[in-house]
Amino acid sequence: MERTYHKQEINMTEALMTRINELISHYPEDKRKSALLPVLHEVQDAHENWLSIELMDKVAEILLIKPIEVYEVVSFYTMFNQKPIGKYMFEFCQTSPCCLNGVENLMDYTCEKLGVKIGEITPDGLFEVRGVECLGACGYAPMMQLGDFYKEHLNETKIDQLIDDCKNNTILLHDK
């Protein structure tokens, strides 16, 4: 499988660096690596919700750690994106409770509705559908995450409404 390389402009603004330094200050000097997860979240949020290799290298430089230590974390957690993503990423939980409640059929329905396969971005750049590991809301299955929010007890009608709300830009993605 051929890997596509995506170029990304690194924009470490003064405000972002101030926030990163504030996060690092919560840990002892010899434990800077402990700030890795919150720093990655801040950096990803400031860079169109994805992290290029160059950006991960910059995080390693800031935290005084090896780049591989950043790559390992970014490649492990689905909350970090290693390529550009759709504006609205539908992240469906694919663990047992959601599967038992029909999430796989809802994923197929959503992909068909949007004209994409799992992991593809719609031509307009608005949507992407992904399967992820447990989101910790088993009692609300089937469910997914959209931005910072959970969408629970899903069915086709709710999926249709979510797609319409996204297309009309009437949905909140972030709590900030």
QUISULLIN-V139362 format. One record per backbone hydrogen bond with DSSP energy under -0.5 kcal/mol. CO is the residue of the C=O (numbers start at 1). NH is the residue of the N-H. Records with the same first field share a line. If there is no record, write none. Layout:
CO = NH ; NH
This chain:
4 = 6
9 = 11
11 = 13
13 = 17
14 = 18
15 = 19
16 = 20
17 = 21
18 = 22
19 = 23
20 = 24
21 = 25
23 = 26
24 = 27
28 = 31
29 = 32
31 = 34
32 = 35
33 = 36
35 = 39
36 = 40
37 = 41
38 = 42
39 = 43
40 = 44
41 = 45
42 = 46
44 = 47 ; 49 ; 50
47 = 50
52 = 56
53 = 57
54 = 58
55 = 59
56 = 60
57 = 61
58 = 62
59 = 63
60 = 64 ; 65
61 = 64
66 = 69 ; 70
67 = 70 ; 71
68 = 72
69 = 73
70 = 74
71 = 75
72 = 76
73 = 77
77 = 80
81 = 51
87 = 89
88 = 90 ; 128
89 = 91 ; 147
90 = 92 ; 130
91 = 145
92 = 132
95 = 98 ; 99
96 = 100
97 = 101
98 = 103
99 = 102
102 = 106
103 = 107
104 = 108
105 = 109
106 = 110
107 = 111
108 = 112
109 = 113
110 = 114
111 = 115 ; 116
117 = 120
120 = 129
122 = 125
125 = 87
126 = 88
127 = 122
128 = 90
129 = 119
130 = 92
132 = 94
137 = 140
138 = 141
140 = 153
142 = 154
143 = 93
144 = 151
145 = 91
146 = 149
149 = 146
150 = 152
151 = 144
155 = 159
156 = 160
157 = 161
158 = 162
159 = 163
160 = 164
161 = 165
162 = 166
163 = 167
164 = 168
165 = 170
166 = 169
173 = 148
